[in-house]
Amino acid sequence: MPETNYVRLKEDAGIGRARRGAVLMVVGRVLLWMDVLLAMFVYVGMRNGSHFWTAWVLVEAFMGLVLIIIGRRMRSQGISKDASTRRAA
């Protein structure tokens, strides 16, 4: 019986990694959609001589893209890990 618990733990580890990756992707997408809303302030800020909103949107877009890339990698690794443990079991 102990070997079945080991397999179950390995399966849960793959699912958890895939879920965490999916959450990171959702957070990255939310950041990018917030950028779309904040982009209207970029022109107004630049017209007034301020680059605050420009910097804010660029940093937030970079963070969103990085989270999407990391989340996609984590999700694919978690899915492949889960599939490999199911084949072995």
Sequence and secondary structure as in RCSB ss.txt:
>XXXX:A:sequence
MPETNYVRLKEDAGIGRARRGAVLMVVGRVLLWMDVLLAMFVYVGMRNGSHFWTAWVLVEAFMGLVLIIIGRRMR
SQGISKDASTRRAA
>XXXX:A:secstr
 HHHHHHHHHHHHHHHHHHHHHHHHHHHHHHHHHHHHHTHHHHHHHHTT  HHHHHHHHHHHHHHHHHHHHHHHH
HHHHHHHHHHHHH 
